[in-house]
Amino acid sequence: MRNISVNTFINILFALVLSLLITALFFFISWDKERQRRDEISRYQLISNALLSTAQLNPSKDEIEKFYKNSKVKPVAINANRLLILSRGKVIFEGESVYGRMQIFAIGDNHYIYLQRYGYNLMLKDIKSNNIRIKVTILIAILVAFLFIFLYIAITRKLSPLKKLNKQILKFAKGDMNIKITYKSNDEIGQIAQSFDNAIHHIKTLLESKNLFMRNMMHELKTPITKGRIAVEMIEDGNSKKTLIRAFERMNELIGELAYIERITTQSFKPKLKEVNINDIIEDSLTLLLCNREQITIKTENETLITDAKLLSLALKNLIDNAIKYSEDFSTTIISDGKSIKVFSKGRSLEHPLEYYLEPFTQEEKRQKGFGLGLYIVNNIVKRLDYKLNYCYKDGNNIFEIILRS
């Protein structure tokens, strides 16, 4: 029950209650019909005993008429009608007493009382309306049904803003920062909508501040780095010059990686998918790396996939770069079977679980050759492309695997 939506839960609940009401109404009508039948039989017996017991007393016509009126019956005078009722009517009850014999016939909804006593016979038609109770029951059932439907519509309309709010939240989660919550009310849903609207505004402000800070910081850093790099060229060749050049290059690399991280981690960023060959992906990643091809062994199959070639090449470039940097023999092996791309490197296994290295600026204390952003970038790219990143250590090799197809 925890995993179903509120609307589904309400529909199930109302359907269950409606089923119970219909079942209860069915049993009530059945029980009421049986009770009504017993009451009718008792009434007919009273009428029969009263007439049969006074038949020999020859009551006056006025007394008989008054009795008929009070008992809500009238005599069937024509013998032809009596014969028709006796031949076609269905006997629903018959009984005898010391006063005589009684039979109850039914034709359609009409009931007839046939009395017999020593040559005396009388047939009466019941003119009392027996449908009033059924009508009252049906009327009550209709009123309950209308009330039930009214409650259902009222509750669903009250909760309907949640659907709109959920759609707006999903749009926001997909990167649409221009969402504006328009639902205004003083109830709990209105308060949630207002709180979410305030949260969106606060998040937009924070993101704009962060983006502005990142751009300004990178811009401000680029200027002194460029000036420093130009100044270094004026220094005579030597170890100090090489050290400074490398330091400025590393700072440029850091700024470039920070800029790319900012771009791919934004919600509005969308990969550009197209069909490419895995061999082309690997070739592009090696071009980005600018490494010695003799350090790399490639074993691939000629497979194609639909992906963002630039993103996947960048992710693979970072994995290859890490493999070469931290391997014992400064080499790596790339193996692809079309379903995944594996990067092998000889060396000690990682000291921490993979999740530790997926955070930015995290690396092992003995490994200071990078900024600790490689796997963070790889992980973000893999998520954007709906792939998976796995790590295992086997036969002295660290193996990083990008799973392309399940």
C-alpha positions as CSV (number, residue, x, y, z in Angstrom):
1,M,0.0,0.0,0.0
2,R,2.9,2.4,0.5
3,N,3.9,2.3,-3.2
4,I,0.5,3.2,-4.7
5,S,-0.5,6.8,-5.4
6,V,-2.9,8.8,-3.4
7,N,-5.5,8.9,-6.2
8,T,-5.2,5.1,-6.7
9,F,-5.6,4.6,-2.9
10,I,-8.7,6.8,-2.9
11,N,-10.2,5.0,-5.9
12,I,-9.6,1.6,-4.3
13,L,-11.1,2.8,-1.0
14,F,-14.2,4.3,-2.6
15,A,-14.7,1.3,-4.8
16,L,-14.5,-1.0,-1.7
17,V,-16.9,1.1,0.2
18,L,-19.3,1.3,-2.7
19,S,-19.1,-2.5,-3.1
20,L,-19.9,-2.9,0.6
21,L,-22.9,-0.5,0.4
22,I,-24.3,-2.3,-2.7
23,T,-23.9,-5.7,-0.9
24,A,-25.5,-4.3,2.3
25,L,-28.4,-2.9,0.3
26,F,-28.9,-6.2,-1.5
27,F,-29.1,-8.1,1.7
28,F,-31.3,-5.5,3.3
29,I,-33.8,-5.6,0.4
30,S,-33.8,-9.4,0.5
31,W,-34.3,-9.4,4.3
32,D,-37.0,-6.7,4.1
33,K,-38.9,-8.7,1.4
34,E,-38.9,-11.8,3.6
35,R,-40.1,-9.8,6.6
36,Q,-42.7,-8.0,4.5
37,R,-44.0,-11.4,3.3
38,R,-44.3,-12.7,6.9
39,D,-46.1,-9.5,7.9
40,E,-48.5,-9.9,4.9
41,I,-49.3,-13.5,5.8
42,S,-50.0,-12.5,9.4
43,R,-52.3,-9.7,8.2
44,Y,-54.1,-12.0,5.8
45,Q,-54.6,-14.5,8.6
46,L,-56.1,-11.9,10.9
47,I,-58.4,-10.7,8.1
48,S,-59.4,-14.3,7.3
49,N,-60.1,-15.3,10.9
50,A,-62.1,-12.1,11.5
51,L,-64.3,-12.7,8.4
52,L,-64.7,-16.5,8.9
53,S,-65.5,-16.2,12.6
54,T,-68.3,-13.6,12.0
55,A,-69.7,-15.1,8.8
56,Q,-72.5,-16.9,10.7
57,L,-73.4,-13.7,12.7
58,N,-74.6,-12.0,9.5
59,P,-73.0,-8.6,10.0
60,S,-74.6,-5.6,8.4
61,K,-73.5,-4.3,5.1
62,D,-72.1,-1.1,6.7
63,E,-70.1,-3.2,9.1
64,I,-68.7,-5.3,6.3
65,E,-67.8,-2.2,4.2
66,K,-66.2,-0.6,7.2
67,F,-64.1,-3.7,7.8
68,Y,-63.0,-3.9,4.2
69,K,-62.0,-0.2,4.3
70,N,-60.0,-0.6,7.5
71,S,-58.4,-3.8,6.3
72,K,-57.6,-2.3,2.8
73,V,-59.3,-5.1,0.9
74,K,-62.2,-5.3,-1.5
75,P,-64.3,-8.3,-2.6
76,V,-64.0,-9.8,-6.1
77,A,-67.6,-9.9,-7.0
78,I,-67.7,-11.5,-10.4
79,N,-67.5,-15.3,-10.4
80,A,-65.7,-15.3,-13.8
81,N,-62.9,-13.2,-12.2
82,R,-62.7,-15.6,-9.3
83,L,-62.4,-18.6,-11.6
84,L,-59.6,-16.8,-13.5
85,I,-57.7,-16.1,-10.3
86,L,-58.2,-19.7,-9.1
87,S,-56.9,-21.1,-12.4
88,R,-54.1,-18.8,-13.1
89,G,-53.1,-17.5,-9.8
90,K,-50.0,-18.9,-7.9
91,V,-50.7,-20.1,-4.4
92,I,-48.2,-18.4,-2.1
93,F,-49.8,-19.5,1.1
94,E,-52.6,-21.7,2.4
95,G,-53.8,-22.7,5.8
96,E,-56.7,-23.9,7.9
97,S,-58.1,-23.0,11.2
98,V,-61.1,-23.8,13.3
99,Y,-62.9,-21.1,11.4
100,G,-62.2,-22.4,7.9
101,R,-59.7,-22.6,5.1
102,M,-57.6,-19.7,3.6
103,Q,-55.6,-19.5,0.4
104,I,-53.4,-16.6,-0.9
105,F,-53.1,-16.3,-4.6
106,A,-50.7,-14.0,-6.5
107,I,-51.0,-12.7,-10.0
108,G,-48.3,-10.3,-10.9
109,D,-48.0,-7.8,-8.0
110,N,-51.7,-8.4,-6.9
111,H,-52.6,-10.6,-4.0
112,Y,-56.0,-12.3,-3.4
113,I,-57.4,-13.9,-0.3
114,Y,-59.7,-16.8,-0.9
115,L,-61.8,-17.9,2.1
116,Q,-63.9,-21.1,2.4
117,R,-66.2,-22.4,5.2
118,Y,-69.1,-24.8,4.8
119,G,-70.4,-23.6,1.5
120,Y,-69.4,-20.0,2.2
121,N,-66.6,-18.7,0.1
122,L,-65.3,-15.2,-0.5
123,M,-62.5,-13.7,-2.5
124,L,-60.8,-10.5,-1.6
125,K,-58.3,-8.4,-3.4
126,D,-55.5,-6.7,-1.3
127,I,-55.5,-3.0,-2.2
128,K,-52.9,-2.0,0.3
129,S,-49.7,-0.6,-1.4
130,N,-46.8,-2.8,-0.5
131,N,-44.3,-0.9,-2.7
132,I,-44.0,2.1,-0.3
133,R,-41.3,0.4,1.7
134,I,-39.3,-0.6,-1.3
135,K,-39.6,2.9,-2.7
136,V,-38.4,4.4,0.6
137,T,-35.5,2.0,0.6
138,I,-34.5,2.8,-3.0
139,L,-34.9,6.6,-2.3
140,I,-32.5,6.3,0.7
141,A,-30.1,4.2,-1.4
142,I,-30.2,6.9,-4.1
143,L,-29.5,9.7,-1.6
144,V,-26.6,7.7,-0.1
145,A,-25.2,7.2,-3.6
146,F,-25.5,10.9,-4.4
147,L,-23.8,11.7,-1.1
148,F,-21.1,9.1,-1.8
149,I,-20.5,10.5,-5.3
150,F,-20.4,14.1,-4.0
151,L,-17.8,13.1,-1.4
152,Y,-15.7,11.3,-4.0
153,I,-15.8,14.3,-6.4
154,A,-15.0,16.7,-3.6
155,I,-12.0,14.7,-2.4
156,T,-10.6,14.2,-5.9
157,R,-11.0,17.9,-6.8
158,K,-9.3,18.8,-3.5
159,L,-6.4,16.6,-4.3
160,S,-6.2,17.4,-8.0
161,P,-3.7,20.3,-7.5
162,L,-1.2,17.7,-6.3
163,K,-1.0,16.3,-9.9
164,K,-0.2,19.7,-11.3
165,L,2.3,20.3,-8.5
166,N,3.9,16.9,-9.2
167,K,4.3,17.7,-12.9
168,Q,5.9,21.1,-12.0
169,I,8.3,19.3,-9.6
170,L,9.3,16.8,-12.3
171,K,10.0,19.7,-14.8
172,F,12.1,21.3,-12.1
173,A,14.0,18.1,-11.5
174,K,14.7,17.9,-15.3
175,G,16.4,21.3,-15.2
176,D,13.5,23.7,-16.0
177,M,14.4,26.6,-13.6
178,N,11.6,28.8,-14.9
179,I,8.9,26.9,-13.1
180,K,6.4,29.2,-11.3
181,I,3.9,27.6,-8.9
182,T,0.5,29.3,-9.5
183,Y,-1.7,27.4,-7.0
184,K,-2.8,29.7,-4.3
185,S,-4.7,28.5,-1.3
186,N,-4.5,28.6,2.5
187,D,-4.8,24.8,2.9
188,E,-2.0,22.3,3.3
189,I,-1.5,21.8,-0.4
190,G,-1.3,25.6,-0.9
191,Q,1.3,25.8,1.8
192,I,3.4,23.0,0.2
193,A,3.1,24.8,-3.2
194,Q,4.2,28.1,-1.7
195,S,7.1,26.5,0.2
196,F,8.2,24.7,-3.1
197,D,8.0,28.0,-5.0
198,N,10.2,29.7,-2.3
199,A,12.6,26.8,-2.5
200,I,12.8,27.1,-6.4
201,H,13.5,30.8,-6.0
202,H,16.2,30.2,-3.4
203,I,17.9,27.5,-5.5
204,K,17.8,29.7,-8.6
205,T,19.5,32.4,-6.6
206,L,22.2,30.0,-5.3
207,L,22.9,28.6,-8.8
208,E,23.1,32.0,-10.3
209,S,25.5,33.1,-7.6
210,K,27.5,29.9,-8.0
211,N,27.7,30.3,-11.8
212,L,28.7,34.0,-11.5
213,F,31.4,33.1,-8.9
214,M,32.8,30.3,-11.1
215,R,32.9,32.4,-14.2
216,N,34.5,35.4,-12.4
217,M,37.0,33.1,-10.6
218,M,38.0,31.3,-13.8
219,H,38.3,34.6,-15.6
220,E,40.3,36.2,-12.9
221,L,42.6,33.2,-12.7
222,K,43.1,33.0,-16.5
223,T,44.6,36.5,-16.6
224,P,47.5,36.0,-14.2
225,I,48.2,32.5,-15.4
226,T,48.5,33.8,-19.0
227,K,50.7,36.6,-17.9
228,G,52.8,34.3,-15.8
229,R,53.1,31.8,-18.7
230,I,54.3,34.7,-21.0
231,A,56.8,35.8,-18.3
232,V,58.2,32.3,-17.9
233,E,59.1,32.2,-21.6
234,M,61.6,35.1,-20.9
235,I,63.5,33.0,-18.4
236,E,66.5,31.1,-19.6
237,D,66.0,27.4,-20.1
238,G,66.5,25.2,-17.1
239,N,64.8,23.1,-14.4
240,S,63.2,26.1,-12.8
241,K,61.6,27.2,-16.2
242,K,60.3,23.6,-16.8
243,T,58.8,23.5,-13.3
244,L,57.1,26.9,-13.7
245,I,55.8,26.0,-17.2
246,R,54.4,22.7,-15.8
247,A,52.8,24.5,-12.9
248,F,51.0,27.0,-15.2
249,E,49.9,24.2,-17.5
250,R,48.5,22.3,-14.6
251,M,46.6,25.4,-13.4
252,N,45.2,25.8,-16.9
253,E,44.1,22.1,-16.9
254,L,42.4,22.6,-13.6
255,I,40.4,25.6,-14.8
256,G,39.4,23.7,-17.9
257,E,38.3,20.7,-15.9
258,L,36.3,22.9,-13.5
259,A,34.6,24.6,-16.4
260,Y,33.6,21.3,-18.0
261,I,32.4,19.9,-14.7
262,E,30.2,23.0,-14.3
263,R,28.7,22.4,-17.7
264,I,27.9,18.7,-17.5
265,T,26.6,18.9,-13.9
266,T,23.9,21.4,-14.8
267,Q,20.4,20.0,-15.1
268,S,19.8,21.7,-18.4
269,F,22.7,19.9,-20.1
270,K,21.6,17.3,-22.6
271,P,23.8,14.8,-24.4
272,K,23.9,14.9,-28.2
273,L,23.2,11.3,-29.2
274,K,24.3,9.8,-32.5
275,E,25.4,6.4,-33.9
276,V,29.2,6.0,-33.6
277,N,31.7,3.2,-33.7
278,I,33.4,2.1,-30.4
279,N,36.8,2.1,-32.2
280,D,36.2,5.8,-33.1
281,I,35.4,6.6,-29.5
282,I,38.7,5.0,-28.3
283,E,40.6,6.8,-31.0
284,D,39.1,10.2,-30.0
285,S,39.9,9.6,-26.4
286,L,43.6,8.9,-27.2
287,T,43.7,12.0,-29.3
288,L,42.5,14.1,-26.4
289,L,45.1,12.4,-24.1
290,L,48.1,13.1,-26.4
291,C,49.9,10.0,-25.0
292,N,52.4,7.6,-26.3
293,R,50.5,4.9,-28.3
294,E,53.0,2.3,-27.3
295,Q,51.8,2.5,-23.8
296,I,48.3,1.3,-24.8
297,T,47.1,-2.1,-25.9
298,I,43.6,-2.1,-27.6
299,K,41.4,-5.2,-28.0
300,T,38.0,-4.3,-29.4
301,E,35.2,-5.5,-31.7
302,N,33.8,-3.5,-34.5
303,E,30.6,-2.5,-32.7
304,T,28.4,0.6,-32.9
305,L,26.2,2.3,-30.4
306,I,24.1,5.4,-30.0
307,T,25.8,7.9,-27.6
308,D,27.3,11.3,-27.2
309,A,30.7,10.6,-28.8
310,K,32.4,13.7,-27.2
311,L,31.2,12.8,-23.7
312,L,32.1,9.2,-23.8
313,S,35.5,10.0,-25.3
314,L,36.2,12.4,-22.5
315,A,35.2,9.8,-19.9
316,L,37.3,7.1,-21.5
317,K,40.2,9.6,-21.7
318,N,40.1,10.2,-18.0
319,L,40.1,6.5,-17.3
320,I,43.0,5.9,-19.6
321,D,44.9,8.8,-18.1
322,N,44.4,7.5,-14.6
323,A,45.5,4.0,-15.7
324,I,48.7,5.2,-17.2
325,K,49.5,7.6,-14.3
326,Y,49.0,5.1,-11.5
327,S,50.1,1.8,-13.2
328,E,53.3,0.1,-12.2
329,D,54.5,-0.1,-15.8
330,F,52.9,3.1,-17.1
331,S,50.8,1.2,-19.6
332,T,47.2,0.1,-19.9
333,T,45.0,-2.3,-21.9
334,I,41.6,-1.4,-23.3
335,I,39.1,-4.2,-24.0
336,S,35.6,-3.8,-25.5
337,D,33.1,-6.4,-26.5
338,G,30.4,-3.9,-27.6
339,K,28.6,-4.2,-24.3
340,S,31.2,-2.5,-22.1
341,I,34.6,-0.9,-22.2
342,K,37.2,-2.1,-19.7
343,V,40.5,-0.3,-18.8
344,F,43.2,-2.4,-17.2
345,S,46.3,-1.2,-15.3
346,K,48.8,-3.2,-13.2
347,G,49.2,-2.0,-9.6
348,R,47.9,-2.2,-6.1
349,S,44.1,-2.2,-5.5
350,L,42.4,0.9,-4.4
351,E,42.5,1.5,-0.6
352,H,38.9,2.8,-0.5
353,P,35.6,1.8,-2.1
354,L,34.9,3.2,-5.5
355,E,32.3,5.7,-4.1
356,Y,35.1,7.5,-2.3
357,Y,36.9,8.4,-5.5
358,L,33.8,9.6,-7.2
359,E,33.7,12.7,-5.1
360,P,35.7,15.7,-6.4
361,F,39.3,16.3,-5.3
362,T,39.6,12.9,-3.7
363,Q,42.6,10.7,-4.2
364,E,45.0,8.5,-2.2
365,E,47.7,10.2,-0.2
366,K,50.5,8.6,-2.1
367,R,49.1,9.6,-5.5
368,Q,49.5,13.3,-6.2
369,K,49.8,13.3,-10.0
370,G,46.3,14.7,-10.6
371,F,43.6,16.9,-9.1
372,G,41.3,14.1,-8.0
373,L,38.7,15.2,-10.6
374,G,39.1,12.4,-13.2
375,L,36.7,9.8,-11.7
376,Y,34.3,12.5,-10.6
377,I,34.0,13.7,-14.3
378,V,33.7,10.1,-15.5
379,N,30.9,9.3,-13.0
380,N,29.0,12.4,-14.1
381,I,29.3,11.6,-17.8
382,V,28.3,7.9,-17.2
383,K,25.2,9.1,-15.3
384,R,24.3,11.5,-18.1
385,L,24.5,8.7,-20.7
386,D,22.6,6.2,-18.5
387,Y,25.6,3.9,-18.3
388,K,27.2,2.3,-15.2
389,L,30.7,2.5,-13.8
390,N,32.2,-0.5,-12.1
391,Y,35.5,-1.3,-10.5
392,C,37.2,-4.6,-9.5
393,Y,40.7,-5.8,-8.8
394,K,41.7,-9.1,-10.4
395,D,45.1,-10.8,-11.0
396,G,47.1,-7.7,-10.0
397,N,45.0,-5.4,-12.3
398,N,42.8,-2.5,-11.5
399,I,39.8,-2.8,-13.8
400,F,37.5,0.1,-14.5
401,E,34.5,-0.8,-16.6
402,I,31.9,1.4,-18.4
403,I,28.8,-0.8,-18.9
404,L,27.2,0.4,-22.1
405,R,24.4,-2.2,-22.4
406,S,22.8,-4.4,-19.8
